[in-house]
Amino acid sequence: MSKKNKILHESIDMFQSPISAHEVVIEARNVEKQENVKPIEIYDISFKKNNKEFSDGRIFGGYDSQGRYYAITVSPYFDEFETQIEKGIRGLVGALRGKGYLTCSSCYGHPKRAMVAICFPTKELRGEFSQILRDENIPTLEIQYKESMANVGVGVDKSGHVKFTKDLEFDHTFEPHRKMEVETFNQTFFRSYDEYHFLQVTLVDDYHPYLNPIKAWKTKKYLPMKDELIKRVTDLILSDKVPMFIY
């Protein structure tokens, strides 16, 4: 695979996304045109090891200039893709990847919430996949639909180094922003989709015991079995119940 990918514009918006301190996805921010600075290429964002492993096993990009956590979405076509996925969730992400599904975010959870976000070109395909998961009745499994995963900005400093920030003015209802998000995902995944629809799957999510007492109780009950639950989802993905994704 060539490392020379299409340049995104001299003034660009890019994507990568944690929606909470436990997530990793893709996002966009308008970066003002800067003189004498190289334009940002998709290779600089999605085809490099922009995330690193920390002592607690978490893998993310680091902290921006204001100390805020961020993580970078890496293309599944990146040769070292697996190094960017946390060990506890790597099997599930690998199963999805092997079936052709596109993931834009994942987290094993430290210590609770395990999560993976999957991209679809239509709401119908997303709904069909969701129903397969629901039919298994896996304890603590939650499904959430999202229409945007953009929340980390990217730019270049005066030295030409790529920098990431959580300062992102992105409105997924604003058509130019949505088009930018679609364009960036298309370049990351080598696709030509007209739109993206996201499915976020979580296990043993973190709930406040007073606001969601039943779900909090379930998390406490099943947390020791988190690896078993992840394996159940992984085995389901690998089974004949889940079709190959060829879109």
N, C-alpha and C positions, 0 to 999 in steps of 0.2 A: 504494500500500500504506500503510495507516495505521501511524503510529508509536506508536500507543497499544496496546501489547500487554498481555496479562494479567499482573497483578502476581503474583509468585511465592510470596508469603507474607511475613509480617512477619519471621519467622525463616526463613532460606532457605539452601539449598545450591545452589551453582552449579557450572558445569563449564567446563573449558578444559584442553587437555592437551598438553604436551610429555612424552614418556616418556623422552626423553634430551635432551641439550642441542641437538638438531637437529630436534625435532618440535614440531608444533602441533596441539592437539586440544581436547576439551571435558571439564570436570571438575567435581567437586562437593565442597563442604565445609559442615558445619553452622555457620551464623553465629548467634551468640546474639542474642536479641532486645535491641534497644537503644532506650531511650526517647528521644523527641524526634529521631529520625533517620528519614528517609524510607525506606520499604521499597524493596528492590531490584526493578527491573523487568527483564524479558528485554531490553527495548530498551537498557538501560544496558550490557548485556554483549555481545549478539550483533548489534546493529544500530548500532554506533558504530565509529569507527576507533581501536580500543584497541591496535592494533599499529602500529608505525612502522618505516620503513626506516632502517637504519644504514649507515655509510660503506662497509662491506664488502658491501652488497647484501642482507644478511639482514633479514628482517622479523619482528619479534616485539614483545611488549608492553613488555619492559624487565626490570628486576630488582626483586625484592621487598626488604623492609626488611633482609633478611639477605644481600642480594647474589646471590640465586639467580635464574637465568633463568626467565622464564615467557612463554607465548604464549597468545593468546585465540582461540577458535573464533568465526568470524564467519559469520552466516547467508548462504547463497547468494542470498537474497532481499534482502540489503542493497544499496542503490543503488551503493555504492562498494566492492563486494566485491572487485573486481580489485586495488584498491590494497592489499589485505591479503595478497596472494599474491606470492611471490617471482618475479621476472621469468623465470628459467630454467625454472620448473615451471608457469608461468601458462597456457601453451598446453594442457598435459595436463589441468590442473584445469578449464579452460574447455571442453575437449572433453567431459569427464565431465558437467559442469554442463549443457551443451547437450543431452546425451542424457537428462537428468533424474536423474542419479546425485547422491547427497548426499555431499560430502566434508567431513570434520571436522578434517583436518590435512594439511599439506603442507610440503615443504621441498626446496629445490633442492640443498642440500648445499654446504658451504664447507670444503674443496673437494670432498669425496667424496660420500657417501650422499645420493641423491635419493629422496624418499619422498612417497607420498600415501596417506591412509587414507580408506576408503569405508564408508558405513553401509548396512546391509541389515536389513529387518524379519524375515527368516527365515534359518536356516542353509542351507536349500536354495538360495535365490537367491544367497547368497554363494558357495556351492560351484559353481553353474553359471557364475557370472562368473569365478571363479578358474580353472576348467578352460579357458575361452577364452584366458586369458592364458598358461597353461601350454602349451597346444597350439602357441603361436607360437615356443617355444624361444628367447626373447630372451636373449642373454648377460647374466649377472649378475642377472637378475630373480629376486627372492625374494618369496615370499608367506607372510604370517603371519596367523593368525586370532587375534582378540582379542575378549574378551567385555566389556571395559570400557575406557573411554578417559578416566577421571576422575583428575586429579592436580593441579589448581590450584584453590585456594580463593578465594572472593570475599566481601567484606563491605563495610561502610561505616564510615568513621571518624566521630568526634564532630562533624566539620564537614559530614558528609553526603556526602563524596566516596567514590566506589567505589575500593576497594583490592584488589589481588590478592596472593596469597601461595602459596608452595610448601608451606606447612604444611597438609597435608591428611590427615585421618584418614578415609579412605574404604575400605570393604571391599565389593567387588563381589559377595561371597557373602552379604552381609547384605541381606535383601529390601527394607527401607526405603531403603537407599542405592541399590539398583538401580532402584527405582521412581522415586526422585528424579532419577536420571540419565536415565531414559526420559522423564520429564515435561519435563525441561529441553530435551532434544533435540527432542521433539515441538513445543515452543513455538518453538525455533530454526528448525525446518524446516517448520512448519505441517503436521504430520502427526499421526496418532493411532495410532501403532504400539503394540503391547503389549510389544515388546521390541526391542532393537537388537543386531546382531552386526556386528563390524567386520573389515574386510580391510585389512591394511597391505601395500602394495606398495613394494618398494625396488629400487634399481638401484645398482651399484657401491658396495655397503656397505663399511664400514670393518672389516677383520678383522686380528687380531694375527697376524703372520707365523709365529709359533711354535705358536699354538693352532689356527689354521686356515690352514695354508700354501697349500693349493690355492686356496681362496677369496681369500686375500690376493693371490696371484699373478694371479688373474683380475681383481681390482679394479685392480691396477697396469697390467695389459694394456689394459683397456677404459676406464680413466678418461679418456684423451684423447678417447674417443668417446662420452662421457656424453650430450652433446646429441643425438647421432644415435640413441642408445638411447631417450632420452625421446621423440624424434620417432617412433620405431617404435611405441612404446606409444600415443602420441597418434593416429597413423594407424590403428592397430588399433581404438581406441575409436570413431573416426569412420566406420569401415567397416561394412558390412552384417553382419559377424560378431558385432557387439555390438548387441543389441536396445535399443530405447528403454526406459528405466526409468519405468514409469507407476504405481508403487505408492505 
